[in-house]
Amino acid sequence: MKAVLCKEFGPVENLVIENVAPLKAGPGQVVISVKACGINFPDGLIVQGKYQTKPPLPFSPGLEVSGVIREAGEGATGVKVGQRVIAFPGVGGLAEELVVDAGLTFPMPDSMDFASAAGFIITYATSHHALKQRGNLKPGETLLVLGAAGGVGLTAVEIGKVMGARVIAAASSDDKLALCKQYGADEVINYATENLRERIKALTGGKGVDVVYDPVGGELAEAAVRSLAWMGRFLVIGFAAGEIPKIPLNLLLLKSSSLVGVYWGAALKADPKAGREGVAELLSWYDQGKLKPYISATYPLDRAAEAIEQVTGRQTKGKVVVVME
C-alpha cells in the first residue's frame, strides 16, 4: 500500500510517498481502508517536530480519516468488518491503510460522504468541547470567534449558533467573512482593516463579549481579552499566527474573567465516555441538518504535502481533505 512518510523532522516538502507492507490489526485494533484524510494545522507542526508530541520515525502524518474497516483484531469491540467509520488516530492517516485502536473509531452516518467525514471530527469536536464543556456557552450570550473562516473557526460559528449564542465572526478578509455569514454569523469584523476592540465595543454597546474562541494567538489575543465582558471566558485553542501571546494577568482580575485551555485530543483520552457522547451529539446534529462541513479543496495522495502547506499557510477556508480515490 502507498503511504506518505516523514523520515526526518523538517520542512513539509521533504515528505515522500512509498509503498509499505500491508498492515495487521493487533488486539483491540482495526485496520481501516482509508478513503479520505482531513488536513489540520498540527499536521505541519508534527512533520517539523514542533508539536506537543513527536511520533517515532518514520511515520505518516494525518490526524483524522474516514474509511471502511478491513480487519478487526481480537477484542476489538463495537466494530465490524465492512463498517464505514471516522477515526482519530493522531498520526498515520495519509496512507491507503491505517491501524488504530477500535475505541478511536466512530460510526459514520449513512447520510455522510467520506470527504465530509474525514474533515469532521477534529474541528467539530474541538469546538463542541470548547464551547460546551470548557466555555459553558449559554443561549443569549455573545461569542467572538477569531480566525472564523478557518477549519476550527467555522465550526465554532456553526456550533455557537446551534447553542443559541449571538456570534461575532472575525477574520482577515471580506470573502472569508462572507462565508462566515453563510454559516450563521450575526456580525462580522475584518481585523485587517478594522480595529478589533473598537468594533467589539460598538457591536456590544460597550459590554464586551461573553466568550472568545481563539485558534489564532498572536497580537489579536490581548485585544480580545480586553474586550471580555464581566466573568467572560477566553478559550485558548491554538496559535495559527505562530506567536504564543503573553497576557497580563491583571486583565483577568479586573473583570473576573478566565483563560481556559482547550485540547480535545487529551480530553478524549482523559474521559473517553464524555468524548464519545460529544461526538455522538455532533453526528446527530449533522443528521438533523444543523451542521454542514465546508470542504474548500480536495487533493490526491501524491499532493498531500501541498495540502498541508495550504493549511499551515492559512490560505484556506473551512477544511482541506486528501482523498485516496
BELBEL-V758167 format. One record per residue. N is the residue number from 0. PSI is psi in degrees with one decimal (* if undefined). D_CENTER is the distance of its C-alpha to the mean C-alpha in whole Angstrom. Layout:
# BELBEL-V758167
n = (N:N)
psi = (PSI:PSI)
d_center = (D_CENTER:D_CENTER)
This chain:
# BELBEL-V758167
n = (0:1:2:3:4:5:6:7:8:9:10:11:12:13:14:15:16:17:18:19:20:21:22:23:24:25:26:27:28:29:30:31:32:33:34:35:36:37:38:39:40:41:42:43:44:45:46:47:48:49:50:51:52:53:54:55:56:57:58:59:60:61:62:63:64:65:66:67:68:69:70:71:72:73:74:75:76:77:78:79:80:81:82:83:84:85:86:87:88:89:90:91:92:93:94:95:96:97:98:99:100:101:102:103:104:105:106:107:108:109:110:111:112:113:114:115:116:117:118:119:120:121:122:123:124:125:126:127:128:129:130:131:132:133:134:135:136:137:138:139:140:141:142:143:144:145:146:147:148:149:150:151:152:153:154:155:156:157:158:159:160:161:162:163:164:165:166:167:168:169:170:171:172:173:174:175:176:177:178:179:180:181:182:183:184:185:186:187:188:189:190:191:192:193:194:195:196:197:198:199:200:201:202:203:204:205:206:207:208:209:210:211:212:213:214:215:216:217:218:219:220:221:222:223:224:225:226:227:228:229:230:231:232:233:234:235:236:237:238:239:240:241:242:243:244:245:246:247:248:249:250:251:252:253:254:255:256:257:258:259:260:261:262:263:264:265:266:267:268:269:270:271:272:273:274:275:276:277:278:279:280:281:282:283:284:285:286:287:288:289:290:291:292:293:294:295:296:297:298:299:300:301:302:303:304:305:306:307:308:309:310:311:312:313:314:315:316:317:318:319:320:321:322:323:324)
psi = (156.0:144.7:143.7:126.5:137.2:112.0:-18.9:147.4:132.1:-161.0:150.3:-34.5:-9.8:-6.6:145.6:159.0:126.1:160.6:131.2:166.2:146.5:151.9:158.4:135.2:131.6:-175.1:129.7:6.0:165.3:152.6:127.0:129.5:107.6:130.2:-33.7:154.0:123.8:140.0:132.5:157.7:-41.1:-20.6:-44.5:-36.8:-40.3:-44.3:-35.4:-2.7:24.0:7.8:171.9:-31.5:150.7:108.2:153.5:142.5:150.2:158.5:162.4:128.4:175.4:102.8:-24.4:142.6:165.9:153.0:-161.2:132.6:121.1:-31.9:141.6:129.2:171.2:131.2:5.0:97.8:155.1:11.1:163.0:153.2:136.0:-7.9:136.9:128.3:159.3:142.3:150.8:80.2:-22.1:-47.3:165.1:-4.8:-23.5:67.2:161.2:-20.2:157.0:136.8:131.0:152.4:137.6:-30.0:-11.4:18.6:152.1:133.7:136.8:136.6:147.7:-27.7:-3.9:133.9:164.7:-37.9:-45.7:-40.1:-38.9:-25.9:16.3:-52.3:-45.3:-48.7:-47.1:-41.7:-36.8:-47.7:-38.3:-48.3:-41.2:-51.4:-34.0:-55.2:-40.0:-38.6:-14.4:46.3:131.9:151.2:137.2:-13.9:163.4:127.4:127.4:125.1:117.4:152.3:43.3:-15.3:-2.4:-176.1:-53.4:-34.2:-43.7:-35.0:-32.6:-37.6:-49.1:-51.4:-37.0:-41.1:-41.5:-35.0:1.4:17.5:160.3:122.3:125.6:117.8:130.5:129.6:-179.7:0.6:157.5:-32.9:-34.4:-40.7:-31.5:-39.8:-41.4:-38.6:-39.6:-30.1:13.8:-1.3:134.1:-37.5:157.4:152.7:125.7:101.0:0.7:-23.9:-11.6:153.6:117.0:-48.9:-43.1:-38.3:-40.2:-43.3:-43.7:-40.0:-20.5:10.0:30.1:-7.3:-36.5:178.3:149.3:-37.0:134.9:131.0:112.0:99.3:4.6:-47.6:-152.7:-154.5:-18.7:-21.5:-48.1:-39.7:-37.6:-39.9:-42.6:-16.6:7.8:146.9:176.5:129.2:30.9:161.6:127.3:115.1:118.4:106.8:-43.4:-171.8:60.6:-25.6:-15.0:-18.6:128.7:114.5:153.4:112.2:125.1:121.6:-18.1:-22.3:-31.6:-40.0:-42.3:-30.5:14.2:38.4:171.9:141.4:124.9:121.9:145.4:120.2:90.0:-40.2:-43.2:-36.4:-37.3:-40.7:-37.6:-34.8:76.6:-36.2:-48.1:-38.3:-43.7:-34.7:-39.0:-44.4:-40.5:-40.1:-41.8:-43.8:-32.5:-36.6:-37.6:-46.9:-30.6:-1.5:12.4:-21.1:141.2:93.6:136.4:107.0:108.8:-24.1:146.6:147.2:149.8:167.7:-35.7:-2.8:24.9:-39.7:-39.8:-40.6:-43.6:-41.9:-34.5:-41.4:-46.7:-24.1:2.5:42.2:5.4:163.1:145.4:-139.8:149.5:136.6:138.3:126.7:143.3:-22.9:*)
d_center = (27:26:23:21:22:22:25:25:23:23:22:20:23:24:22:25:25:28:29:29:30:29:27:29:27:28:29:26:24:24:24:21:22:19:19:16:13:9:9:7:8:9:11:14:14:15:17:19:19:18:15:16:17:19:20:23:24:24:21:19:15:12:10:10:13:15:19:22:23:26:28:27:29:31:30:27:27:25:25:27:28:27:24:21:18:14:14:11:14:12:14:17:15:17:20:22:22:20:21:19:20:21:19:16:17:16:19:18:19:22:21:18:18:17:15:13:13:11:8:8:7:4:2:6:7:6:7:10:11:11:13:15:16:15:16:19:18:22:23:25:23:21:18:17:14:14:12:12:12:9:6:4:8:10:8:10:13:13:13:15:17:17:18:21:20:21:18:19:17:17:17:19:21:22:21:17:19:21:17:16:20:19:16:18:18:22:22:21:22:22:22:23:26:27:27:24:26:29:27:25:29:30:27:28:31:31:29:26:23:22:18:16:12:12:9:12:15:19:21:20:19:23:23:21:22:26:25:24:26:28:26:23:20:17:14:13:9:10:13:12:15:17:19:18:20:23:24:27:28:30:28:27:30:32:29:29:25:22:20:17:15:11:10:9:10:13:14:14:17:18:19:18:20:18:14:16:17:14:13:16:16:13:15:18:17:16:20:21:20:18:14:14:11:12:13:14:16:17:18:21:20:23:21:18:19:19:15:14:16:15:12:13:16:14:16:13:12:10:9:11:12:15:18:21:23)
